[in-house]
Amino acid sequence: MNNGWKAKNLGDVCHVIGGGTPSKAIANYYSGEIPWATVRDMRHDVIADTECKITTDAVKNSATNIIPRGNVVIATRVGLGKVCLLHQDTAINQDLRGIIPKDPKAPLVRYLFWWLKNIAELIVAEGKGATVQGVTLPFVKALQIPLPPLPEQRRIVGTLDEAFEGIATAKANAARNLQNAAALFQSHLESIFTRRREGWVETTLGDICRFENGDRGKNYPKRAEYAASGIPWINTGHIQPDGTLSESEMNFISPQKYKSLRSGKIQPGDLVYCLRGATLGKTALVEPFTEGAVASSLVIIRPGKQLDRRFLYYFLTSPPGQRLIKLYDNGAAQPNLGAKSVAKYTISVPTRAEQESIVQKLVALAAETQRLASLYKQKVTALESLKKSLLHQAFTGKL
């Protein structure tokens, strides 16, 4: 230990207080004004409000306890390792523990907060349970907390507060820049596919493309018939954000099963388009595959000679292309399209040469957007590493 630092069991310097859940059978227990926290309320560093409020009777007649405002709570089940401060007096359920210093002056609550953040991975690693991971009360009480003198605790807290505020600002800026880069690309797509230009011809996809549904008959592959290798069996989950199909996660069927299918077989230059569910309108070029079949959630779109397949891809994934989905979505409980509806999509098409020129510019812009996205993600990763490093330094006396 550093000069003046001591190591003590958490249970020796803090009360570790559990909680409980009032009976759900008594409805009016949940019509009160006392905040009652669960892991679902631990979305931020501070619990400012809770989903549920309970009555005084609910507190009296259950195992829950009210933790005074300003103290720390940790999750010891379900959201194991989560740590929060309380903005107000709050009752807690059985998945949480309140950590309250026995001496109001030592340790400082915010010192406790940052220390518990630092050892969150240790708590998670100790979790036991077949379905729900948890740690025991004796384990929590036996955690060794390093305690420097109060002035050093204040210095550590002040340094971490300032550093983490700066890191949070930097992460927010990186996230905003990432959104701006994506929005800029979408804005460019919007301008291309909404402005009317001389020489562009308005038509429908049905006039310049062929559509082919998958075979939905008796030969439709069952999961038990999937093979370790063979012919790609393409579904919506294989479509990547960049419009490619995943090779590493692809499913396969045998050549015999593939031959038994009457339709839904891809050809080079095709696109696949999602017809149902939350990923409605998700689109991909079939490259790098030249052979394969599609599941019932997808339709094959086969562009004619006058339409560049990449131009069509950018149209379908553009804001105007995505807005067409709402015009033709015929699903009630679940979003749903039919190939005949997609064939009615209107599109303005320039000459093939101009399409290729537009595509080249979009490919370059997409690559730059991806480069920026990668850069911002690296920055966020670096900031997370910096947080861990600062916490480690703080509680080993090296900050």
C-alpha positions as CSV (number, residue, x, y, z in Angstrom):
1,M,0.0,0.0,0.0
2,N,1.1,3.6,-0.6
3,N,1.9,5.9,2.2
4,G,-1.1,6.3,4.5
5,W,-3.2,3.9,2.4
6,K,-5.0,1.0,4.2
7,A,-6.9,-2.0,2.8
8,K,-10.1,-3.0,4.5
9,N,-13.1,-5.2,3.9
10,L,-16.0,-3.3,2.4
11,G,-18.3,-4.8,5.1
12,D,-16.0,-3.2,7.8
13,V,-16.4,0.3,6.6
14,C,-19.9,0.2,4.9
15,H,-23.3,-1.2,5.5
16,V,-24.3,-3.5,2.7
17,I,-28.1,-3.4,2.5
18,G,-30.4,-5.6,0.4
19,G,-33.8,-5.0,-1.0
20,G,-37.0,-6.9,-2.0
21,T,-40.1,-6.9,-4.1
22,P,-43.5,-6.0,-2.7
23,S,-46.3,-8.5,-3.4
24,K,-47.6,-8.1,-6.9
25,A,-50.9,-9.4,-5.7
26,I,-51.6,-6.2,-3.8
27,A,-52.1,-3.7,-6.6
28,N,-52.1,-0.6,-4.5
29,Y,-48.6,-1.3,-3.3
30,Y,-47.5,0.1,-6.7
31,S,-49.5,3.3,-6.6
32,G,-47.3,5.2,-4.2
33,E,-44.7,7.9,-4.4
34,I,-41.6,6.1,-3.1
35,P,-39.2,5.3,-6.0
36,W,-38.4,1.6,-6.2
37,A,-35.3,0.7,-8.2
38,T,-34.5,-2.4,-10.2
39,V,-31.7,-3.2,-12.6
40,R,-33.8,-1.7,-15.4
41,D,-33.4,1.7,-13.8
42,M,-29.6,1.5,-13.9
43,R,-29.2,3.0,-17.4
44,H,-27.0,5.9,-16.3
45,D,-24.5,6.6,-13.6
46,V,-27.3,8.3,-11.5
47,I,-30.7,6.9,-10.9
48,A,-32.8,10.1,-11.2
49,D,-36.2,8.3,-11.4
50,T,-37.6,4.8,-11.4
51,E,-40.1,2.9,-13.5
52,C,-42.2,1.9,-10.4
53,K,-43.3,3.8,-7.3
54,I,-44.5,2.0,-4.2
55,T,-46.4,2.9,-1.0
56,T,-45.2,3.2,2.6
57,D,-47.2,0.0,3.3
58,A,-45.4,-1.8,0.5
59,V,-42.0,-0.9,2.2
60,K,-43.3,-2.0,5.6
61,N,-44.7,-5.3,4.4
62,S,-41.8,-6.4,2.2
63,A,-38.1,-7.1,2.5
64,T,-37.3,-3.9,0.5
65,N,-35.2,-1.1,2.1
66,I,-35.0,2.6,1.4
67,I,-31.4,3.8,0.6
68,P,-30.9,7.5,1.4
69,R,-30.2,9.8,-1.5
70,G,-26.6,10.4,-2.6
71,N,-25.5,6.8,-1.8
72,V,-24.3,4.0,-4.1
73,V,-26.2,1.0,-5.2
74,I,-24.7,-2.0,-7.0
75,A,-26.4,-4.9,-8.9
76,T,-25.5,-8.3,-7.4
77,R,-27.9,-10.3,-9.6
78,V,-29.1,-9.9,-13.2
79,G,-27.2,-6.7,-14.2
80,L,-24.2,-7.9,-12.3
81,G,-21.5,-5.2,-11.7
82,K,-23.7,-2.2,-12.5
83,V,-23.0,0.8,-10.2
84,C,-25.2,3.9,-9.7
85,L,-25.6,6.8,-7.4
86,L,-29.1,7.7,-6.1
87,H,-30.6,11.2,-6.8
88,Q,-33.3,10.7,-4.2
89,D,-34.3,8.4,-1.3
90,T,-35.0,5.1,-3.2
91,A,-36.3,1.6,-2.2
92,I,-34.5,-1.2,-4.0
93,N,-35.4,-4.7,-5.1
94,Q,-33.6,-8.0,-4.3
95,D,-31.1,-7.7,-7.2
96,L,-29.5,-4.6,-5.8
97,R,-27.5,-3.7,-2.7
98,G,-27.1,-0.3,-1.1
99,I,-23.5,0.6,0.0
100,I,-23.6,3.1,2.8
101,P,-20.5,4.3,4.7
102,K,-20.6,3.6,8.4
103,D,-18.7,6.8,9.0
104,P,-20.3,9.6,6.9
105,K,-16.8,11.0,6.2
106,A,-14.9,7.9,5.3
107,P,-14.9,6.6,2.7
108,L,-16.3,9.4,0.5
109,V,-19.4,8.2,-1.4
110,R,-18.0,9.2,-4.8
111,Y,-14.7,7.5,-4.0
112,L,-16.8,4.4,-3.3
113,F,-18.6,4.9,-6.6
114,W,-15.5,5.1,-8.7
115,W,-13.8,2.2,-6.8
116,L,-16.9,0.0,-7.5
117,K,-16.8,1.0,-11.1
118,N,-13.1,-0.1,-11.2
119,I,-13.8,-3.6,-9.8
120,A,-17.0,-4.2,-11.8
121,E,-15.3,-6.8,-13.9
122,L,-14.1,-8.6,-10.7
123,I,-17.7,-8.8,-9.5
124,V,-18.9,-10.1,-12.9
125,A,-16.2,-12.7,-12.9
126,E,-17.4,-14.0,-9.5
127,G,-21.0,-14.4,-10.7
128,K,-22.5,-17.9,-10.3
129,G,-25.8,-19.4,-11.4
130,A,-27.1,-21.5,-14.2
131,T,-29.6,-19.0,-15.6
132,V,-29.1,-15.8,-13.5
133,Q,-25.6,-14.8,-12.5
134,G,-25.2,-13.5,-9.0
135,V,-22.7,-12.9,-6.1
136,T,-23.3,-13.5,-2.4
137,L,-23.4,-11.0,0.4
138,P,-20.3,-12.5,2.1
139,F,-18.4,-12.0,-1.1
140,V,-19.5,-8.3,-1.4
141,K,-18.6,-7.6,2.3
142,A,-15.2,-9.2,1.8
143,L,-14.2,-7.1,-1.1
144,Q,-10.9,-5.3,-0.3
145,I,-11.2,-1.5,-0.6
146,P,-8.0,0.5,-0.7
147,L,-8.5,3.6,1.6
148,P,-6.1,6.5,1.3
149,P,-6.4,9.5,3.7
150,L,-9.4,11.7,3.0
151,P,-7.5,14.5,1.2
152,E,-6.2,11.9,-1.2
153,Q,-9.7,10.5,-1.7
154,R,-10.9,14.0,-2.5
155,R,-8.0,14.5,-5.0
156,I,-8.8,11.1,-6.7
157,V,-12.5,11.9,-6.9
158,G,-11.9,15.4,-8.3
159,T,-9.4,14.1,-10.9
160,L,-11.7,11.2,-12.0
161,D,-14.8,13.5,-12.1
162,E,-13.0,15.9,-14.4
163,A,-11.4,13.3,-16.6
164,F,-14.6,11.3,-17.1
165,E,-16.6,14.4,-17.9
166,G,-14.1,15.1,-20.6
167,I,-14.2,11.5,-21.9
168,A,-18.0,11.6,-22.0
169,T,-17.9,14.9,-24.0
170,A,-15.3,13.3,-26.4
171,K,-17.5,10.2,-26.8
172,A,-20.5,12.3,-27.5
173,N,-18.6,14.3,-30.1
174,A,-17.4,11.1,-31.8
175,A,-20.9,9.7,-31.9
176,R,-22.2,12.9,-33.3
177,N,-19.5,13.0,-36.0
178,L,-20.3,9.4,-36.9
179,Q,-24.0,10.3,-37.2
180,N,-23.1,13.4,-39.3
181,A,-21.0,11.3,-41.7
182,A,-23.8,8.8,-42.2
183,A,-26.3,11.7,-42.6
184,L,-24.2,13.4,-45.2
185,F,-24.1,10.2,-47.3
186,Q,-27.9,9.8,-47.0
187,S,-28.4,13.4,-47.9
188,H,-26.3,12.9,-51.0
189,L,-28.5,9.9,-52.0
190,E,-31.6,12.0,-51.3
191,S,-30.4,14.7,-53.7
192,I,-29.6,12.1,-56.5
193,F,-32.8,10.2,-56.4
194,T,-35.3,13.1,-55.9
195,R,-34.1,15.9,-58.2
196,R,-35.5,15.6,-61.8
197,R,-32.7,15.8,-64.3
198,E,-32.8,16.3,-68.1
199,G,-32.7,13.0,-70.0
200,W,-33.7,10.9,-67.0
201,V,-36.6,8.5,-67.7
202,E,-39.2,7.7,-65.1
203,T,-40.3,4.1,-65.1
204,T,-41.1,1.3,-62.7
205,L,-38.9,-1.5,-61.4
206,G,-41.3,-4.0,-63.0
207,D,-40.5,-2.6,-66.4
208,I,-36.7,-2.8,-66.1
209,C,-36.2,-5.7,-63.7
210,R,-37.3,-9.3,-63.2
211,F,-38.5,-10.6,-59.8
212,E,-38.2,-14.1,-58.5
213,N,-39.5,-15.4,-55.2
214,G,-38.0,-18.3,-53.4
215,D,-39.5,-21.8,-53.6
216,R,-42.1,-21.9,-50.8
217,G,-43.4,-25.4,-51.5
218,K,-42.7,-28.8,-50.0
219,N,-39.0,-28.7,-50.9
220,Y,-38.4,-25.6,-48.8
221,P,-35.2,-26.4,-46.7
222,K,-35.7,-27.2,-43.1
223,R,-33.0,-26.3,-40.5
224,A,-32.3,-30.0,-40.0
225,E,-31.3,-30.1,-43.7
226,Y,-28.6,-27.4,-43.5
227,A,-25.2,-28.6,-44.4
228,A,-21.7,-27.7,-43.2
229,S,-20.8,-26.7,-46.8
230,G,-22.5,-26.8,-50.2
231,I,-24.8,-24.3,-51.9
232,P,-25.5,-20.9,-50.1
233,W,-29.0,-20.7,-48.5
234,I,-29.4,-16.9,-48.2
235,N,-31.7,-15.2,-45.6
236,T,-32.1,-11.7,-44.3
237,G,-29.6,-12.2,-41.5
238,H,-26.8,-12.6,-44.0
239,I,-27.3,-9.1,-45.4
240,Q,-24.5,-6.8,-44.1
241,P,-24.8,-3.0,-43.6
242,D,-22.6,-2.4,-46.6
243,G,-24.8,-4.3,-48.9
244,T,-22.8,-7.5,-49.1
245,L,-23.7,-11.0,-48.0
246,S,-21.8,-12.5,-45.1
247,E,-19.5,-15.4,-46.1
248,S,-18.6,-16.4,-42.5
249,E,-22.2,-16.7,-41.3
250,M,-23.7,-18.2,-44.4
251,N,-26.0,-21.3,-44.2
252,F,-25.6,-24.0,-46.8
253,I,-27.8,-26.7,-48.4
254,S,-26.7,-29.8,-50.3
255,P,-26.6,-29.8,-54.1
256,Q,-29.4,-32.3,-54.1
257,K,-31.7,-30.0,-52.0
258,Y,-30.7,-27.1,-54.2
259,K,-31.7,-29.0,-57.4
260,S,-35.1,-29.8,-55.9
261,L,-36.0,-26.1,-55.6
262,R,-38.1,-24.8,-58.4
263,S,-37.3,-21.0,-58.0
264,G,-35.4,-18.5,-56.0
265,K,-31.9,-19.3,-57.4
266,I,-29.6,-16.4,-57.7
267,Q,-27.5,-15.4,-60.7
268,P,-24.4,-13.1,-60.9
269,G,-25.5,-9.5,-60.9
270,D,-28.7,-10.1,-58.9
271,L,-29.8,-8.3,-55.8
272,V,-31.8,-9.7,-52.8
273,Y,-34.4,-7.6,-51.1
274,C,-36.2,-8.3,-47.8
275,L,-40.0,-8.5,-48.0
276,R,-41.0,-8.8,-44.3
277,G,-40.3,-8.1,-40.7
278,A,-38.3,-5.4,-39.0
279,T,-35.6,-5.5,-41.7
280,L,-38.1,-4.8,-44.5
281,G,-36.3,-3.3,-47.4
282,K,-32.8,-4.5,-46.4
283,T,-30.9,-5.0,-49.7
284,A,-27.7,-6.7,-50.9
285,L,-25.8,-7.4,-54.0
286,V,-25.3,-11.2,-54.3
287,E,-21.5,-10.9,-54.7
288,P,-19.3,-12.7,-54.0
289,F,-21.7,-15.6,-54.6
290,T,-22.5,-16.8,-58.1
291,E,-24.8,-19.6,-57.0
292,G,-27.3,-20.0,-54.2
293,A,-31.0,-19.8,-53.3
294,V,-33.1,-17.4,-51.2
295,A,-35.3,-18.0,-48.2
296,S,-39.0,-17.0,-48.3
297,S,-38.3,-13.6,-46.6
298,L,-36.3,-12.4,-49.7
299,V,-37.0,-11.8,-53.3
300,I,-34.4,-11.8,-56.1
301,I,-34.3,-8.6,-58.2
302,R,-32.6,-9.1,-61.6
303,P,-31.9,-5.8,-63.3
304,G,-32.2,-5.5,-67.1
305,K,-29.3,-4.4,-69.3
306,Q,-30.3,-0.7,-69.1
307,L,-29.9,-0.6,-65.3
308,D,-26.6,-0.8,-63.4
309,R,-27.1,-3.1,-60.4
310,R,-25.2,-0.8,-58.1
311,F,-27.3,2.2,-59.2
312,L,-30.3,0.1,-58.2
313,Y,-28.8,-0.9,-54.9
314,Y,-28.2,2.8,-54.0
315,F,-31.7,3.7,-55.1
316,L,-33.3,1.0,-52.9
317,T,-31.3,1.9,-49.9
318,S,-31.7,5.7,-50.3
319,P,-34.3,7.7,-48.4
320,P,-36.6,7.9,-51.4
321,G,-36.3,4.2,-52.0
322,Q,-37.0,3.4,-48.3
323,R,-40.0,5.8,-48.3
324,L,-41.6,3.6,-51.1
325,I,-41.8,0.8,-48.6
326,K,-44.5,2.7,-46.6
327,L,-46.5,3.2,-49.7
328,Y,-46.8,-0.5,-50.4
329,D,-46.4,-2.2,-47.0
330,N,-49.5,-4.4,-46.6
331,G,-48.6,-6.0,-43.2
332,A,-50.9,-5.5,-40.3
333,A,-49.2,-7.2,-37.3
334,Q,-45.9,-7.5,-39.1
335,P,-44.4,-5.3,-41.9
336,N,-44.8,-7.1,-45.2
337,L,-44.3,-6.6,-48.9
338,G,-44.9,-8.7,-52.0
339,A,-42.7,-8.8,-55.1
340,K,-45.6,-7.4,-57.2
341,S,-45.6,-4.3,-54.9
342,V,-41.9,-3.8,-55.2
343,A,-42.3,-4.0,-59.0
344,K,-44.5,-0.9,-58.8
345,Y,-41.7,1.2,-57.3
346,T,-41.1,4.2,-59.6
347,I,-37.5,5.2,-60.4
348,S,-35.9,7.8,-62.6
349,V,-33.1,6.4,-64.7
350,P,-30.4,8.2,-66.6
351,T,-28.3,6.6,-69.4
352,R,-26.1,3.6,-68.5
353,A,-23.0,5.7,-68.8
354,E,-24.3,8.3,-66.3
355,Q,-25.4,5.6,-63.9
356,E,-21.9,4.3,-63.8
357,S,-20.5,7.7,-63.3
358,I,-22.9,8.3,-60.4
359,V,-22.0,4.9,-58.9
360,Q,-18.3,5.6,-59.0
361,K,-18.8,8.9,-57.0
362,L,-21.1,7.1,-54.5
363,V,-18.6,4.3,-54.0
364,A,-15.9,6.8,-53.2
365,L,-18.1,8.7,-50.8
366,A,-19.3,5.5,-49.2
367,A,-15.6,4.5,-48.7
368,E,-14.8,7.8,-47.1
369,T,-17.9,7.5,-44.8
370,Q,-16.7,4.0,-43.8
371,R,-13.2,5.4,-43.1
372,L,-14.6,8.1,-40.9
373,A,-16.9,5.6,-39.1
374,S,-13.9,3.3,-38.5
375,L,-11.9,6.3,-37.2
376,Y,-14.7,7.4,-34.8
377,K,-15.2,3.8,-33.5
378,Q,-11.5,3.5,-32.8
379,K,-11.7,6.8,-30.9
380,V,-14.5,5.5,-28.8
381,T,-12.6,2.2,-28.1
382,A,-9.5,4.2,-27.1
383,L,-11.6,6.4,-24.8
384,E,-13.1,3.3,-23.1
385,S,-9.5,2.0,-22.6
386,L,-8.5,5.3,-21.1
387,K,-11.3,5.1,-18.6
388,K,-10.2,1.7,-17.4
389,S,-6.6,2.8,-17.2
390,L,-7.5,5.9,-15.2
391,L,-9.6,3.8,-12.8
392,H,-6.8,1.3,-12.3
393,Q,-4.2,4.1,-11.7
394,A,-6.5,5.8,-9.2
395,F,-6.9,2.8,-6.9
396,T,-3.2,1.7,-7.1
397,G,-1.9,5.1,-6.1
398,K,-0.5,5.9,-9.5
399,L,-3.0,8.6,-10.7
